[in-house]
């Protein structure tokens, strides 16, 4: 894709990774982008780079606007390799002695990643530099959003926030801006991104949003390093982050399970029936071996009820389900009520182990869980239905 002028003398010069389908464990069926930005003026500025293998394409995009040697300063908002992998070749093209602005932690990380003798310029939060042409860059530290080095760069007079990994989506298309996409689809990609990358840092994000709000920044455009740029109404994604960072839940239940001979699946079906009868508006039964963990996590993020079912295999939880639980635990979803269920043959440890996993995540467990030996009979499926009913009522604050 050719560079796009997103504001007068401000260009998006990044690249599209059309074919990536797995981003360290996150499924990316729509690919992704590595956005980078070039500001042309008295001082020419490049903000962020791309994954190493796309560096030549980035250089080609820059050359369509200017000779890379004419770039005066480079800004690294984030050291993760999808945004910094191109730095060695970019700095070689720009000039090794040119200033490379980054946070204090960014300087440490860049030094450890690349072992280059770059002219690193550490900046602190709210620090500003004039780049001439009536423009000012302001830096905002955003530690643990989502690495210790993360920061935003704000083009003050234009009201453009270059927000690194915040407010992004793993999506590659011909579209550049939010007004070129269906909003529900765009927010779906943004929600999945938040659920699988930023959720553990929700408390920090809430704090950051409050601080940025108090700074009174004019935001005409929010430009993340992945996906679509927000220009029509950046408030849409800010409002969404506000909700997600508070881990608001909906009248929604997710029933995830694995099954050996369909007995646990029969239990899941009966539980789903009970949840629906209780009036839960969104009920999502999910077989973990037919769904990707990152899609499951997207559904769990705003669910009030999480129900988890597994048969017992070798005295343990089924491995595919354990994979999802391990992934979920790291992302730290909050504010859920949960219950376990599962069929078993002769020992039946899975439900007890599931309870321990769910409790370890801080979920409320109002039920002791439900174990059924071998194939459920009609009255046992009625028990499952009842479990779903009770959990559904609790989700809505109704009497059980």
C-alpha positions in Angstrom: 0.0 0.0 0.0 1.2 3.5 -0.9 1.6 6.1 1.9 -1.5 8.1 2.7 -1.6 11.8 3.9 -3.8 11.7 6.9 -3.4 15.4 7.8 -1.4 18.2 6.1 2.1 16.9 5.9 1.4 13.9 8.1 1.6 10.6 6.4 0.8 7.0 7.3 3.8 5.1 5.8 3.3 1.7 7.5 2.6 -1.7 5.9 0.0 -4.4 5.8 0.7 -8.0 6.9 -2.1 -9.6 4.9 -1.2 -13.2 5.6 -0.4 -13.4 9.3 -2.9 -15.7 11.1 -1.3 -16.2 14.5 0.1 -13.3 16.5 1.9 -15.1 19.4 -1.2 -17.2 20.1 -3.8 -14.7 19.0 -5.7 -15.7 15.9 -5.6 -13.0 13.2 -7.9 -14.1 10.4 -8.0 -10.6 9.0 -4.2 -10.1 9.1 -2.8 -6.9 10.7 -1.0 -3.7 9.9 2.2 -2.2 11.3 1.4 1.5 11.1 4.2 4.1 11.1 3.9 7.8 10.6 6.0 10.5 8.9 5.6 14.2 9.7 7.2 16.5 7.1 8.2 20.0 8.1 11.2 22.0 9.3 12.0 18.9 11.3 11.0 15.7 9.6 9.9 13.0 12.1 9.3 9.3 11.7 7.2 7.7 14.4 7.7 4.0 14.9 8.8 1.4 12.3 7.6 -2.1 11.3 8.4 -5.8 11.6 11.9 -6.4 10.3 10.8 -8.3 7.2 8.7 -5.4 6.0 11.4 -2.7 6.4 12.1 -2.4 2.7 8.4 -1.6 2.1 8.5 1.0 4.8 11.6 2.6 3.2 9.8 2.5 -0.2 6.9 4.4 1.4 9.2 6.9 3.0 11.0 7.4 -0.3 7.7 8.2 -2.0 7.7 11.3 0.2 11.3 12.2 0.9 14.8 10.8 1.0 15.1 8.9 4.3 18.3 10.8 5.0 16.1 13.9 5.3 14.4 12.5 8.4 15.7 14.5 11.3 14.4 12.5 14.3 12.9 9.1 14.9 10.4 8.3 17.7 10.0 4.8 19.2 6.8 4.6 21.1 7.2 0.9 21.8 10.1 -1.6 21.7 8.1 -4.7 20.7 9.6 -6.1 17.6 6.5 -5.6 15.4 7.2 -1.8 15.8 10.9 -1.7 16.3 12.2 -4.6 14.2 12.9 -2.3 11.3 14.9 0.2 13.4 18.4 -1.1 12.5 17.9 -0.6 8.7 15.9 2.6 9.2 18.5 4.2 11.4 21.2 3.1 8.9 19.2 4.9 6.1 18.3 7.9 8.2 21.7 8.3 9.9 23.0 6.5 12.9 23.7 9.8 14.8 20.1 11.1 14.4 18.2 11.5 17.6 16.0 8.5 18.5 13.4 9.6 21.1 11.9 7.0 23.5 10.9 6.6 27.1 13.4 5.8 29.8 12.4 2.2 29.7 12.4 2.3 26.0 16.1 3.3 26.0 16.9 0.3 28.1 14.9 -2.0 26.0 16.3 -0.7 22.7 19.8 -1.1 24.0 19.1 -4.7 25.0 17.3 -5.6 21.8 19.7 -4.1 19.2 23.1 -3.4 20.8 23.5 -0.4 18.6 25.2 2.8 19.5 22.2 5.0 18.7 21.7 8.6 19.8 19.0 7.7 22.3 17.1 10.6 23.7 15.0 9.7 26.8 11.9 11.7 27.3 9.5 11.9 30.3 5.8 12.3 30.4 4.5 15.7 29.3 7.9 16.6 27.9 7.6 18.6 24.7 9.8 19.3 21.7 9.3 21.9 19.0 9.6 20.4 15.5 9.2 23.8 13.7 6.5 24.6 11.2 4.3 25.6 14.2 4.2 22.1 15.5 5.0 20.5 18.8 5.4 16.9 19.9 4.4 16.0 23.4 5.3 12.6 24.9 3.0 10.7 27.3 4.4 7.7 29.2 2.0 4.8 29.3 3.9 2.2 31.3 2.5 -1.3 31.0 0.2 -0.4 28.2 1.3 -2.9 27.4 5.0 -3.0 28.0 7.1 -1.1 30.5 8.5 1.2 27.8 5.2 2.1 26.1 4.4 5.8 25.4 2.2 8.0 23.2 3.3 10.8 21.0 0.9 13.7 20.7 1.1 16.2 17.8 -0.2 19.1 19.8 -1.4 21.7 17.3 -3.1 19.0 15.0 -4.7 17.1 17.9 -3.3 13.8 16.6 -2.4 11.1 19.2 0.0 8.4 18.0 -1.1 5.8 20.5 1.2 2.9 19.9 -0.6 -0.4 20.8 -3.6 1.3 22.4 -6.9 1.6 20.5 -5.7 -0.7 17.8 -7.0 -3.8 16.1 -5.5 -6.7 14.2 -7.1 -5.9 10.9 -5.7 -5.4 7.5 -7.9 -4.1 4.7 -7.9 -1.4 2.0 -9.6 1.0 4.5 -7.5 3.5 6.4 -10.1 5.4 8.6 -13.0 4.5 10.9 -15.5 6.2 8.6 -14.6 3.7 5.9 -15.6 0.7 7.9 -18.8 -0.8 9.4 -18.5 0.4 13.0 -19.8 -2.9 14.5 -17.1 -4.8 12.6 -14.4 -2.3 13.6 -15.4 -2.4 17.3 -15.5 -6.3 17.2 -11.8 -6.2 16.1 -11.0 -3.6 18.7 -12.7 -5.6 21.4 -10.9 -8.8 20.5 -7.6 -6.8 20.6 -8.4 -5.4 24.0 -9.6 -8.8 25.4 -6.5 -10.6 24.3 -3.8 -8.0 24.9 -4.8 -5.2 27.2 -7.3 -6.7 29.6 -4.7 -7.5 32.3 -3.8 -3.8 32.4 -7.4 -2.5 32.8 -6.8 -0.7 36.0 -3.8 1.1 34.5 -5.8 1.9 31.4 -8.7 3.4 33.5 -6.1 5.5 35.3 -4.5 6.7 32.1 -7.9 7.6 30.5 -8.7 9.7 33.5 -5.3 11.4 33.4 -5.5 12.1 29.6 -9.0 13.4 30.1 -7.7 15.8 32.8 -5.0 17.0 30.5 -7.8 18.3 28.2 -6.1 17.1 25.0 -7.8 18.0 21.8 -8.2 14.7 19.9 -8.9 15.1 16.3 -7.4 11.8 15.4 -6.2 8.7 17.3 -3.6 6.7 15.3 -2.7 3.3 16.7 0.2 1.2 15.5 -2.2 -1.6 14.3 -5.3 -1.3 12.2 -7.7 1.5 11.4 -7.1 5.1 12.4 -9.9 6.9 14.3 -10.7 10.3 12.7 -14.5 10.5 12.4 -15.1 10.2 16.1 -12.2 9.1 18.3 -14.6 9.3 21.2 -16.1 6.0 20.1 -13.0 4.0 20.9 -12.2 6.1 24.0 -15.7 5.3 25.4 -15.3 1.6 24.5 -11.9 1.5 26.4 -13.6 3.2 29.4 -16.2 0.4 29.5 -13.7 -2.4 28.9 -11.2 -1.1 31.4 -14.0 -1.1 34.1 -14.6 -4.7 33.0 -18.3 -4.1 32.7 -20.3 -7.2 32.2 -23.5 -7.8 30.3 -26.5 -10.2 30.8 -24.4 -12.8 29.1 -23.2 -16.4 29.8 -20.4 -18.3 28.2 -20.4 -22.1 28.6 -17.0 -23.5 27.5 -16.4 -27.2 27.6 -14.5 -30.2 26.2 -16.0 -33.6 25.9 -14.8 -37.2 25.4 -17.9 -39.2 24.5 -20.5 -36.4 24.4 -21.6 -36.7 28.0 -20.1 -33.4 29.1 -21.5 -31.9 25.9 -25.0 -33.2 26.9 -24.6 -31.5 30.3 -23.5 -28.3 28.5 -26.5 -28.3 26.3 -28.9 -28.7 29.3 -27.1 -25.9 31.2 -27.4 -23.7 28.1 -31.2 -24.4 28.1 -31.4 -23.4 31.7 -29.5 -20.2 31.2 -31.8 -19.2 28.3 -34.9 -20.1 30.3 -33.6 -17.9 33.1 -33.6 -14.9 30.8 -30.0 -14.5 30.0 -29.9 -12.4 26.9 -26.7 -13.8 25.3 -25.7 -17.4 25.9 -22.6 -18.7 24.1 -21.9 -22.4 24.2 -18.3 -23.0 23.0 -16.5 -26.3 22.4 -12.9 -25.4 23.1 -11.6 -27.8 20.4 -13.7 -26.0 17.7 -12.8 -22.4 18.7 -9.6 -20.5 19.1 -8.7 -19.4 22.6 -8.5 -15.7 21.6 -12.1 -15.9 20.2 -13.2 -17.6 23.4 -11.6 -14.8 25.5 -13.3 -12.2 23.4 -16.7 -13.7 24.4 -15.7 -14.1 28.1 -14.6 -10.5 28.5 -18.0 -9.0 28.9 -19.9 -12.1 30.2 -21.2 -12.2 33.7 -21.4 -16.0 33.9 -18.6 -18.4 33.0 -19.4 -22.1 33.1 -16.7 -24.6 32.5 -17.1 -28.3 31.7 -14.6 -31.1 31.4 -14.6 -34.8 31.7 -11.8 -36.4 33.8 -8.8 -37.7 31.9 -6.0 -39.4 33.8 -7.3 -37.7 37.0 -7.0 -34.3 35.3 -8.8 -31.7 33.3 -8.9 -32.2 29.5 -5.7 -30.6 28.0 -7.5 -28.5 25.4 -9.6 -26.9 28.1 -6.6 -26.4 30.4 -5.0 -24.5 27.6 -7.9 -22.1 27.5 -7.9 -21.8 31.3 -4.2 -21.0 31.4 -4.6 -18.4 28.7 -7.6 -16.9 30.5 -5.8 -16.8 33.9 -3.1 -14.6 32.4 -5.5 -12.1 31.0 -7.2 -11.6 34.4 -10.9 -11.2 33.6 -12.8 -9.9 36.6 -16.4 -9.6 37.9 -17.6 -13.1 37.0 -19.6 -15.7 38.7 -18.7 -19.2 37.6 -19.5 -22.9 38.0 -17.9 -26.2 36.9 -19.4 -29.4 35.5 -18.3 -32.6 33.9 -18.9 -36.3 33.4 -16.5 -38.9 34.6 -15.9 -42.7 34.6 -14.5 -43.7 38.0 -12.5 -41.0 39.8 -14.0 -37.6 38.6 -11.4 -35.1 39.8 -12.0 -32.6 37.0 -14.8 -30.6 38.6 -12.8 -30.2 41.8 -9.8 -29.1 39.8 -11.9 -26.7 37.7 -13.3 -25.1 40.8 -9.7 -24.5 42.0 -8.8 -22.9 38.7 -11.9 -20.7 38.7 -11.4 -19.6 42.3 -7.8 -18.9 41.6 -8.9 -16.4 39.0 -11.0 -14.6 41.5 -14.4 -15.7 40.2 -17.3 -16.1 42.6 -18.4 -19.8 42.8 -21.9 -19.9 44.3 -22.3 -23.6 43.3 -20.1 -26.5 44.3 -20.2 -27.8 40.7 -21.9 -30.8 39.1 -20.4 -34.3 38.4 -22.3 -37.0 36.6 -20.9 -40.5 36.1 -20.8 -41.8 32.5 -23.8 -40.9 30.4 -26.3 -38.4 32.0 -29.9 -39.7 32.4 -33.0 -37.6 32.0 -33.2 -36.6 35.7 -29.5 -35.8 35.7 -29.9 -33.5 32.7 -32.7 -31.8 34.7 -30.1 -31.1 37.4 -27.9 -29.5 34.7 -30.8 -27.4 33.5 -31.4 -26.3 37.1 -27.8 -25.3 37.5 -28.1 -23.2 34.4 -31.3 -21.7 35.6 -29.8 -20.7 39.0 -26.7 -19.3 37.5 -28.8 -17.3 35.0 -30.9 -15.8 37.7 -27.9 -14.9 39.8 -26.4 -13.1 36.8 -29.4 -10.9 36.7 -29.5 -10.3 40.5 -32.8 -12.3 40.7 -33.8 -14.7 43.5 -32.7 -18.3 43.1 
